[in-house]
């Protein structure tokens, strides 16, 4: 699932890992990553074997399903697919923390909603603010500064902030089996993109360090920016205007706009990813679609059809009807997070 203004509204209305750092396409992985032993955190079974069989087939030059390197495009959602997303999207925690850190410069927020609710940790009142309140919150915390300033703020937050329930840095809450899958695909010359409803400039500062995915291979929702020569020191200013929402029907649009090739491999976890998987499934080349199904209430969270965050309803039905892979986190993964190894 993703952090976009529409998805934040759904929430409001209803309520350092040691990852590879090599650049995409140039990962310094050894040949053992290319074999079935690579996916060490995946339990042996149909799910793991289906992934390996697909990769073996389409990278075999003797196979009728061989896919050239140029067409080996893979797209991954981020929230709920590469890292956790509960109890709310991590970027929303970032926005809330930003309100608190900026409050000293905005004394008027003490008596103005939705800021008052955030400062008083009053989630029930925050819920009542609806879409308008969410928009105000995001615009106040994500805009009015330059792109360089925003990047630094995100990096500083990532380096210090901790998840309120797991009590660990957010970058510890990436999925170890997915890190291994990223490595496995890179070793077979697949080019990997993040395609998320989350803010593109929220994800870029840490995507390479955490996932090994270059910042220029991140597609996300964005706000408008404006160039300012700034007396000989050019900057881009972040404006309080929405530019593009990379969610649901926006995902195929974003893929076409920024990648220019239809993927052959897509991984998501929610209805917000459905159109991306449908778009991938329409590729004439042999393709693979995967949904991460959150089924582990002990090690992570269990949710699907009725969840306000990461809802998997229509996508669950379509996955079963079309034979897409449903990764059962409880049964398919030996560990969830890197620190569990």
Order of alpha helices (4+ residues) and beta strands (2+ residues): alpha-alpha-beta-alpha-alpha-alpha-alpha-alpha-alpha-beta-alpha-beta-beta-alpha-beta-alpha-beta-alpha-beta-alpha
